[in-house]
Amino acid sequence: MIADHFRVLIVNLSTGKGRIVEEDGRNSEVGGSGLAAMLFNKYGFADKAWDDPQQPVIFAIGPLTGYFPLMSKTVCSFKSPYHNQYTESHAGGRSALALRFAKLDALVITGKSKRLCCVNVSSRNLDIKDIEFLRGKDVLETGKILRSMYKGSGHRSILRIGPAGEKLVAMSCINADTYRHFGRLGGGAALGAKNLKGIVIQGDAIFDTPPGKDYSKLYAEVFTQVTATDMMKKYHNLGTPANLQGLNDIESLPWRNLQATSDPAIDGINGERFATDTLLRNSACSGCPVGCIHVGCVREMFNADHRYTFKQVAYDYEPIFSLGTMLNVTEARSVLNILDVMEKVGLDAMSGGVALAWATEATEKGFISETETIVPLRFGDAEAYQLATQHLGNSSNDFYKLLGQGSLKAAAEYGGADFACVLGQEMAGYATGEVFFAAQTLGFRHSHLDSGGYAYDQKHSDQDIEGVIKFLIDDESGRAFMTSMVSCLFARGVYKNDLLAQCLQSVGYTKLAGSIDDAGRHIQKLRWQTRIATGFTPEAITIPKRFYKIKTWKGPIDAAYLDSLKTGYGQAIMQLAGDK
């Protein structure tokens, strides 16, 4: 029997105790994004700082997790160290399925441990262990030790932070099962502020699938759709790095801190090059048959005795953009070497790379020097960027400590705000035009996946301001429902509303199946109301001048159009949140 309530584990690190609560709202808040916002409104504090011990860090899954393919992500919500506002970050890996097999819809962490700790959760047990001996250990070493401490496989998920999270770097991430991340807006620091180094989720229970043939027949149909489409083949074969060549060809790929949008050197780091020179194997999140995770391999001489070391590093489009084209590093293995350091210190590779690109240009222009950067920064110098990443993740001096809070924070102190590539946070890798720039600037989590603005730019050359704003609001509503399922957004072309309704119906959520559009709009509004309550105002977020000075496939950026889009979109968000 499907339960209409959510089963939530509340863990208080200050007391070392946990309790199970049941929360209503399945037919309105659904799960994932909606459930996380609901729980923050109940257990969080809009008026307290992000690092207040009472602030929760919330992990939530959806009603179809474990029942259908690609319902494989977890939503993590928290008050962000980046802007002190409510936000959420999404990750794949094994955490979603592990939570399902632990009989949980959500895990809420509150309080602060006196010493560095690890939380171990299962369907039968809660254990909080002192792991102060792991302080300062990198992400990979931490994962290795936690795996030895907490035996298990299959439905076990290990989340952990690195030195960056411990030092409360605002662009620190939470590593999920080595190859996936809760990447953006500082989830690593949110855990670090609680002295929480790791979370182990043991999925040690079972759950029944619906009886009869209808569910199994529908599952087989969905499985066929997600594995037979060209879209899914794209994600398995070259994966998202396939986008590099196409965006470069249409002058929409940021190079050298967005000083250019295309470069012939793309041949050294496009999707084909990574696959040919580095690809070791494909991997997949639990419950996903596609296998979009591409694991690259770098072999290097270890010492003069010709001993070799092997690094396995998962790559996709975003880190190749941020650590490749933005830094003008044009050799695939060099990009992986920088990414390997990012992974170990526990930094979001996108924010970290874009921040270092700003620092490099700031060095060129004389705003900062080697006194601040410790290592001389030059576009293309991969070895220097590996060292700089260590300094950024470890907050080695006042400059790196400030840069770790965001490029604009550093620019406010040293100058160079005009060329900081920040759209709410360090930009994603799509210089497609005005719609995307406005959309990411004011998007709920400043993600290119908040809406399809990047795709809209590539399909439309007209300037229909009202049409664009309507598209962004409507598109976000559908995505908010998808991230409440919680589906991988790569599958949004398969999981249309009709199919989602069939899936929900098949597992017993009859009422929810008939109200998908209403639920999506409700969740969209709830999320914005929650963020606005913590301080969001569209007027407070500016678009740096660099974004007005580039050229895309449509020609130079139209400043008046971009400004009008930002203003109109901001007004639409506030109106949406204020509607009764």
C-alpha positions as MATLAB code, in Angstrom:
seq = 'MIADHFRVLIVNLSTGKGRIVEEDGRNSEVGGSGLAAMLFNKYGFADKAWDDPQQPVIFAIGPLTGYFPLMSKTVCSFKSPYHNQYTESHAGGRSALALRFAKLDALVITGKSKRLCCVNVSSRNLDIKDIEFLRGKDVLETGKILRSMYKGSGHRSILRIGPAGEKLVAMSCINADTYRHFGRLGGGAALGAKNLKGIVIQGDAIFDTPPGKDYSKLYAEVFTQVTATDMMKKYHNLGTPANLQGLNDIESLPWRNLQATSDPAIDGINGERFATDTLLRNSACSGCPVGCIHVGCVREMFNADHRYTFKQVAYDYEPIFSLGTMLNVTEARSVLNILDVMEKVGLDAMSGGVALAWATEATEKGFISETETIVPLRFGDAEAYQLATQHLGNSSNDFYKLLGQGSLKAAAEYGGADFACVLGQEMAGYATGEVFFAAQTLGFRHSHLDSGGYAYDQKHSDQDIEGVIKFLIDDESGRAFMTSMVSCLFARGVYKNDLLAQCLQSVGYTKLAGSIDDAGRHIQKLRWQTRIATGFTPEAITIPKRFYKIKTWKGPIDAAYLDSLKTGYGQAIMQLAGDK';
ca = [
       0.000    0.000    0.000;
       1.411    3.394   -1.050;
       1.483    5.860    1.858;
       0.297    9.411    1.271;
       2.627   10.729    3.953;
       6.391   11.238    3.789;
       8.656    9.286    6.124;
      11.419   11.626    7.299;
      14.400   11.034    9.581;
      15.433   14.086   11.617;
      19.005   13.852   12.960;
      20.219   16.396   15.527;
      24.014   16.444   15.656;
      24.018   18.581   18.813;
      22.217   15.890   20.806;
      23.364   12.867   18.825;
      19.787   11.665   18.478;
      17.334   11.100   15.663;
      13.611   10.610   15.249;
      11.252    9.499   12.520;
       8.394   11.851   11.661;
       5.573   11.517    9.156;
       4.692   14.559    7.089;
       1.636   15.070    4.897;
       1.819   16.602    1.432;
       2.397   13.858   -1.129;
      -0.283   15.237   -3.465;
       0.925   18.839   -3.203;
       4.662   18.874   -2.409;
       5.192   15.509   -4.197;
       8.825   14.825   -3.151;
      12.296   16.045   -4.079;
      12.288   19.827   -4.643;
       8.786   20.303   -3.269;
       9.359   18.160   -0.192;
      12.715   19.849    0.512;
      11.144   23.328    0.402;
       8.302   22.199    2.647;
      10.756   20.731    5.162;
      12.915   23.862    5.155;
       9.844   25.958    5.920;
       9.125   23.669    8.883;
      12.625   23.025   10.231;
      14.669   25.920    8.805;
      15.009   29.571    9.756;
      14.689   32.295    7.135;
      16.100   34.931    9.491;
      19.135   33.005   10.753;
      22.536   32.842    9.035;
      23.407   29.950    6.760;
      25.884   28.511    9.277;
      23.620   28.725   12.315;
      23.657   25.244   13.892;
      19.854   25.104   13.781;
      19.730   25.424    9.986;
      18.930   22.093    8.326;
      20.596   20.329    5.443;
      17.901   18.279    3.718;
      18.158   15.312    1.342;
      14.897   14.339   -0.394;
      13.787   11.833   -3.032;
      10.596   11.385   -5.045;
       7.581    9.082   -5.362;
       8.970    7.197   -8.368;
      12.482    6.667   -6.977;
      13.283    2.976   -7.326;
      10.205    2.246   -9.396;
      11.204    3.562  -12.848;
      14.432    4.205  -14.799;
      16.266    7.505  -14.364;
      14.286    8.433  -11.252;
      17.748    8.410   -9.777;
      18.557   11.779   -8.245;
      18.449   13.284   -4.781;
      17.716   16.929   -3.987;
      19.849   18.541   -1.288;
      18.522   21.826    0.091;
      20.122   24.257    2.536;
      20.765   27.913    3.150;
      23.714   28.728    0.933;
      27.038   30.146    2.138;
      27.340   31.759   -1.282;
      24.436   34.195   -0.884;
      22.865   33.288    2.489;
      19.597   32.327    0.766;
      17.649   29.100    0.446;
      18.806   26.919   -2.420;
      19.025   23.359   -3.610;
      21.561   21.169   -5.396;
      20.958   17.875   -7.202;
      23.109   14.741   -7.489;
      22.901   11.256   -8.884;
      24.915    8.280   -7.717;
      23.413    5.818   -5.254;
      21.962    8.121   -2.589;
      18.390    8.182   -3.962;
      18.022    4.418   -4.151;
      19.798    3.997   -0.816;
      17.267    6.320    0.832;
      14.404    4.386   -0.749;
      15.785    1.091    0.592;
      16.299    2.747    3.978;
      12.535    3.428    3.947;
      13.025    7.199    3.892;
      11.631    9.973    1.724;
      13.956   12.521    3.292;
      16.874   12.930    5.687;
      17.090   16.201    7.646;
      20.351   17.066    9.443;
      20.234   19.770   12.133;
      22.531   20.897   14.930;
      26.320   20.820   15.065;
      28.660   18.136   16.322;
      31.400   19.144   18.757;
      33.910   17.143   16.712;
      34.142   16.019   13.120;
      31.670   13.181   12.616;
      29.987   10.781   10.223;
      26.280    9.908   10.218;
      25.386    6.318    9.339;
      21.716    5.713    8.484;
      19.801    2.553    7.638;
      16.225    1.322    7.913;
      17.024   -0.099   11.358;
      19.802    2.033   12.740;
      21.240    5.510   13.271;
      24.858    5.848   14.286;
      26.932    9.020   14.674;
      30.647    8.311   14.852;
      33.542   10.597   15.785;
      35.957   10.739   12.825;
      38.110   13.691   13.877;
      41.074   11.706   12.572;
      39.807   12.385    9.037;
      40.058   16.168    9.354;
      41.949   17.546    6.384;
      41.721   14.300    4.415;
      40.803   14.686    0.774;
      37.577   13.384   -0.735;
      39.046   10.240   -2.291;
      40.973    9.205    0.814;
      37.908    9.906    2.961;
      35.771    7.728    0.725;
      38.259    4.880    0.920;
      38.345    4.992    4.725;
      34.559    5.280    5.099;
      34.083    2.277    2.798;
      36.350    0.246    5.076;
      34.498    1.433    8.174;
      30.998    0.819    6.854;
      30.930   -2.451    4.977;
      28.306   -2.956    2.318;
      27.649   -2.652   -1.375;
      24.867   -2.164   -3.869;
      22.468    0.028   -1.920;
      25.103    1.797    0.173;
      25.791    5.452   -0.615;
      28.672    7.502    0.787;
      28.490   11.299    0.776;
      31.500   13.265    1.978;
      33.305   16.591    1.877;
      36.938   17.566    1.448;
      39.150   20.258    2.982;
      37.199   22.968    1.129;
      33.995   22.028    2.928;
      35.738   21.898    6.295;
      37.099   25.407    5.684;
      33.613   26.648    4.719;
      34.552   27.584    1.159;
      31.339   28.804   -0.495;
      32.030   26.852   -3.679;
      32.741   23.566   -1.890;
      30.666   20.557   -2.930;
      29.396   17.301   -1.461;
      30.863   14.303   -3.245;
      28.329   11.531   -3.861;
      29.757    8.063   -4.454;
      33.003    9.344   -6.029;
      31.703   10.304   -9.469;
      28.663   12.503   -8.716;
      28.247   15.738   -6.743;
      25.900   18.098   -5.007;
      27.976   20.709   -6.704;
      26.708   24.254   -6.694;
      26.197   26.944   -4.051;
      28.233   25.445   -1.245;
      26.639   22.270    0.062;
      30.077   21.156    1.239;
      30.336   24.184    3.519;
      26.796   23.586    4.796;
      27.990   20.188    6.048;
      31.324   21.576    7.187;
      29.554   24.131    9.383;
      27.983   21.165   11.192;
      31.311   19.343   11.583;
      29.822   16.644    9.369;
      32.481   15.014    7.196;
      30.424   12.145    5.785;
      26.996   10.557    5.513;
      26.625    6.831    4.886;
      23.187    5.636    3.800;
      22.687    1.880    4.030;
      19.710    0.681    1.982;
      19.203   -2.534    3.912;
      15.436   -3.021    3.585;
      13.202   -4.094    0.713;
      10.078   -2.592   -0.800;
       7.402   -4.302   -2.818;
       6.652   -3.458   -6.421;
       2.973   -3.076   -7.347;
       1.127   -6.358   -7.918;
      -0.242   -7.433  -11.286;
       1.052   -7.102  -14.821;
       0.274   -3.437  -15.510;
       3.270   -2.050  -13.616;
       5.792   -4.511  -15.067;
       4.463   -3.902  -18.574;
       4.729   -0.129  -18.172;
       8.230   -0.442  -16.712;
       9.341   -2.412  -19.773;
       7.872    0.232  -22.075;
       9.620    3.066  -20.239;
      12.898    1.145  -20.182;
      12.697    0.722  -23.950;
      11.995    4.403  -24.480;
      14.877    5.665  -22.373;
      17.379    3.282  -23.929;
      16.262    3.382  -27.556;
      16.058    7.128  -28.218;
      18.815    9.078  -29.950;
      18.913   11.424  -26.979;
      19.835    8.622  -24.606;
      22.430    7.276  -27.052;
      24.015   10.723  -27.033;
      24.449   10.667  -23.277;
      25.929    7.157  -23.289;
      28.276    7.502  -26.243;
      30.222   10.771  -26.149;
      28.071   12.103  -23.332;
      27.630   15.794  -22.643;
      31.186   16.584  -23.916;
      29.632   16.228  -27.375;
      28.257   19.750  -26.808;
      31.714   21.339  -26.837;
      32.237   21.169  -30.580;
      28.725   22.321  -31.421;
      28.797   25.317  -29.099;
      32.262   26.263  -30.322;
      31.024   26.102  -33.914;
      28.210   28.592  -33.199;
      30.437   30.941  -31.171;
      28.739   30.167  -27.871;
      31.516   28.452  -25.900;
      33.339   30.603  -23.301;
      37.110   30.779  -23.768;
      39.741   32.513  -21.611;
      37.298   33.980  -19.083;
      34.788   34.686  -21.854;
      37.172   36.891  -23.810;
      36.197   34.766  -26.821;
      33.347   32.416  -27.729;
      35.141   30.165  -30.209;
      38.657   28.849  -30.821;
      40.217   26.313  -33.245;
      41.992   24.709  -30.270;
      38.713   22.949  -29.448;
      40.092   19.955  -31.349;
      42.267   19.117  -28.347;
      39.419   18.920  -25.828;
      36.189   18.154  -27.672;
      34.073   15.101  -26.910;
      35.745   12.947  -29.534;
      39.205   13.795  -28.196;
      38.286   12.885  -24.622;
      36.739    9.615  -25.769;
      39.736    8.720  -27.941;
      42.520    9.738  -25.568;
      41.134    9.236  -22.060;
      37.906    7.225  -21.828;
      38.313    4.177  -19.619;
      34.709    3.132  -19.019;
      31.121    4.247  -18.605;
      29.285    4.153  -15.311;
      25.724    4.889  -14.229;
      23.682    6.104  -11.297;
      21.630    3.466   -9.493;
      18.397    2.855  -11.344;
      19.708    4.244  -14.628;
      20.297    2.050  -17.705;
      21.895    4.826  -19.764;
      25.398    5.116  -18.327;
      26.188    8.788  -18.961;
      29.082    8.900  -16.473;
      32.321    8.901  -18.452;
      35.395    7.942  -16.459;
      38.678    9.053  -17.947;
      42.109    7.673  -17.150;
      45.417    9.504  -16.877;
      48.659    7.539  -16.620;
      51.682    9.422  -15.375;
      55.256    8.563  -14.502;
      55.492    8.484  -10.728;
      59.264    8.787  -10.305;
      62.616    8.322  -11.985;
      62.356    4.541  -11.568;
      59.617    4.506  -14.217;
      56.861    3.615  -11.819;
      53.465    4.791  -13.058;
      50.348    6.045  -11.341;
      46.821    5.882  -12.734;
      44.071    8.396  -12.047;
      40.432    7.691  -12.783;
      38.466   10.924  -13.139;
      34.839   11.303  -14.219;
      34.355   14.083  -16.752;
      31.480   15.772  -18.526;
      30.770   19.022  -20.323;
      30.849   21.433  -17.388;
      34.350   20.692  -16.020;
      35.807   20.594  -19.536;
      34.387   24.079  -20.098;
      35.452   25.462  -16.725;
      38.887   23.823  -16.469;
      39.543   23.628  -20.197;
      38.231   26.393  -22.420;
      37.827   29.005  -19.651;
      41.458   28.463  -18.638;
      42.693   27.893  -22.202;
      43.933   24.425  -21.243;
      43.647   22.553  -24.522;
      44.960   19.045  -23.812;
      42.496   16.482  -22.503;
      44.747   14.829  -19.937;
      45.747   18.212  -18.530;
      42.092   19.050  -17.944;
      41.666   15.756  -16.091;
      44.714   16.493  -13.942;
      43.211   19.798  -12.784;
      39.828   18.137  -12.292;
      41.461   15.440  -10.171;
      42.719   18.098   -7.749;
      39.302   19.803   -7.715;
      37.743   16.476   -6.788;
      40.201   15.777   -4.001;
      39.883   19.132   -2.246;
      36.102   19.024   -2.672;
      35.450   22.045   -4.891;
      32.660   22.493   -7.397;
      34.654   22.291  -10.623;
      32.472   24.767  -12.471;
      32.699   27.523   -9.859;
      36.343   26.786   -9.121;
      37.424   26.921  -12.749;
      35.510   30.103  -13.537;
      36.930   31.759  -10.414;
      40.478   30.860  -11.461;
      39.773   32.230  -14.951;
      38.822   35.552  -13.377;
      41.975   35.465  -11.234;
      44.098   34.842  -14.331;
      42.691   37.826  -16.204;
      42.922   39.933  -13.056;
      46.615   39.020  -12.953;
      47.079   39.976  -16.608;
      45.421   43.337  -16.002;
      47.427   44.070  -12.848;
      44.631   43.949  -10.285;
      46.418   41.162   -8.426;
      49.881   39.617   -8.549;
      51.784   36.539   -7.478;
      51.682   37.976   -3.976;
      47.999   37.047   -3.909;
      47.941   33.973   -6.163;
      51.148   32.409   -4.706;
      51.670   30.608   -8.021;
      51.877   32.707  -11.224;
      48.676   32.283  -13.234;
      48.750   32.279  -17.039;
      46.059   31.037  -19.394;
      47.034   27.558  -20.585;
      49.386   26.731  -17.688;
      47.794   23.500  -16.447;
      50.403   22.760  -13.781;
      49.941   26.201  -12.244;
      46.184   25.649  -12.120;
      46.652   22.371  -10.255;
      48.617   24.221   -7.587;
      46.152   27.121   -7.527;
      43.285   24.659   -7.033;
      45.031   23.317   -3.940;
      45.332   26.846   -2.583;
      41.703   27.657   -3.404;
      40.381   24.518   -1.750;
      42.531   25.005    1.336;
      42.039   28.798    1.660;
      45.824   29.158    1.733;
      45.833   32.939    2.216;
      43.447   35.869    2.472;
      43.097   36.132   -1.311;
      42.107   32.501   -1.840;
      39.834   32.595    1.187;
      37.999   35.529   -0.385;
      37.995   34.043   -3.884;
      36.444   30.883   -2.438;
      33.430   32.982   -1.426;
      32.918   33.948   -5.071;
      34.634   35.901   -7.833;
      32.593   39.042   -7.161;
      33.594   38.975   -3.497;
      37.247   38.979   -4.535;
      36.613   41.631   -7.189;
      34.998   43.906   -4.606;
      38.319   43.879   -2.730;
      40.813   43.843   -5.590;
      38.905   45.255   -8.568;
      37.973   43.562  -11.836;
      34.219   43.121  -11.309;
      33.540   44.048  -14.942;
      35.056   40.773  -16.193;
      33.858   38.456  -13.423;
      31.862   35.747  -15.229;
      29.132   35.491  -12.627;
      25.430   35.057  -13.328;
      24.132   34.766   -9.785;
      27.060   32.407   -9.247;
      29.998   31.488  -11.475;
      28.477   30.922  -14.903;
      27.630   27.672  -16.625;
      29.276   27.067  -19.988;
      26.683   28.432  -22.390;
      27.405   31.807  -23.971;
      24.328   31.413  -26.161;
      22.903   34.880  -25.707;
      20.565   37.182  -23.862;
      17.902   34.661  -22.863;
      20.357   32.339  -21.165;
      22.202   35.165  -19.422;
      18.973   36.547  -17.952;
      17.700   33.051  -17.123;
      20.802   31.934  -15.240;
      21.176   35.266  -13.452;
      17.738   34.982  -11.860;
      17.157   31.227  -12.034;
      16.166   29.567   -8.765;
      19.533   27.856   -8.283;
      21.443   29.828  -10.949;
      21.675   26.657  -13.025;
      21.444   26.275  -16.787;
      18.895   23.544  -16.031;
      16.484   25.826  -14.145;
      14.939   26.405  -17.563;
      15.769   25.910  -21.222;
      17.063   29.427  -21.827;
      20.250   28.141  -23.471;
      18.160   26.111  -25.925;
      15.773   29.005  -26.585;
      18.708   31.187  -27.624;
      19.833   28.604  -30.165;
      16.373   28.289  -31.740;
      15.189   31.911  -31.808;
      16.768   35.036  -33.216;
      13.750   37.301  -32.639;
      13.328   39.505  -29.552;
       9.934   38.611  -28.092;
      10.335   39.734  -24.470;
       6.862   38.687  -23.323;
       7.176   35.353  -25.122;
      10.574   34.645  -23.574;
       9.412   35.423  -20.037;
       6.332   33.244  -20.449;
       8.544   30.450  -21.765;
      10.954   30.704  -18.811;
       8.181   30.678  -16.204;
       6.238   27.848  -17.856;
       9.359   25.760  -18.511;
      10.541   26.115  -14.922;
       7.192   24.854  -13.651;
       7.538   21.583  -15.564;
      11.128   21.162  -14.452;
      10.148   21.801  -10.824;
       7.777   18.842  -11.039;
      10.477   16.686  -12.643;
      12.938   17.562   -9.873;
      10.273   16.559   -7.367;
       9.962   13.073   -8.903;
      13.219   13.194   -8.721;
      14.088   12.501  -12.344;
      17.354   13.030  -14.130;
      16.591   16.011  -16.365;
      18.279   14.252  -19.270;
      15.095   12.164  -19.398;
      12.680   15.078  -19.664;
      12.156   14.330  -23.356;
      10.833   10.884  -22.427;
       8.941   11.625  -19.227;
       6.206   13.833  -20.624;
       3.201   14.474  -18.399;
       1.120   11.690  -19.904;
       3.811    9.128  -19.178;
       4.453   10.546  -15.714;
       0.751   10.216  -14.979;
       0.792    6.570  -16.071;
       3.830    5.875  -13.894;
       2.297    7.534  -10.845;
      -0.992    5.733  -11.422;
       0.760    2.371  -11.700;
       2.323    2.652   -8.239;
      -0.802    3.981   -6.545;
      -0.559    7.777   -6.656;
      -3.882    8.238   -8.415;
      -4.695   11.743   -7.187;
      -1.218   13.078   -7.945;
      -1.350   11.533  -11.417;
      -4.321   13.765  -12.209;
      -2.813   17.025  -10.950;
       0.707   17.208  -12.392;
       0.426   20.732  -13.819;
      -1.114   22.125  -10.639;
       1.514   20.424   -8.476;
       4.346   21.769  -10.649;
       3.059   25.329  -10.350;
       2.561   24.940   -6.604;
       6.123   23.681   -6.093;
       7.544   26.411   -8.309;
       5.745   29.040   -6.222;
       6.686   27.413   -2.903;
      10.366   27.337   -3.800;
      10.383   31.006   -4.799;
       8.462   32.048   -1.698;
      11.006   30.178    0.415;
      13.961   31.795   -1.305;
      12.435   35.279   -1.224;
      11.821   34.879    2.509;
      15.575   34.332    2.934;
      16.530   37.506    1.074;
      16.258   37.056   -2.703;
      15.523   40.221   -4.688;
      16.078   40.411   -8.470;
      17.368   43.982   -8.287;
      20.265   42.932   -6.053;
      21.762   40.670   -8.721;
      23.701   42.373  -11.501;
      25.106   41.127  -14.784;
      28.823   42.023  -15.143;
      29.843   44.053  -18.181;
      31.761   41.164  -19.773;
      28.454   39.559  -20.806;
      27.488   42.661  -22.779;
      30.675   42.658  -24.843;
      30.678   39.241  -26.487;
      29.553   37.950  -29.849;
      27.434   34.838  -30.414;
      25.978   33.228  -33.529;
      23.350   36.005  -33.545;
      25.974   38.743  -33.441;
      26.900   41.143  -30.610;
      24.854   41.040  -27.420;
      21.974   43.524  -27.426;
      22.351   45.293  -24.074;
      18.875   46.834  -24.050;
      17.261   43.478  -24.812;
      19.257   41.721  -22.085;
      18.358   44.370  -19.514;
      14.686   44.227  -20.471;
      14.661   40.446  -20.159;
      16.273   40.554  -16.722;
      13.863   43.207  -15.472;
      10.799   41.478  -16.875;
      11.822   38.037  -15.675;
      12.501   39.373  -12.178;
       9.080   41.006  -12.067;
       7.442   37.772  -13.236;
       9.184   35.775  -10.496;
       8.075   38.181   -7.778;
       4.528   38.236   -9.128;
       4.440   34.433   -9.277;
       5.591   34.171   -5.667;
       3.103   36.792   -4.474;
       0.012   35.405   -6.200;
      -2.620   34.137   -3.805;
];
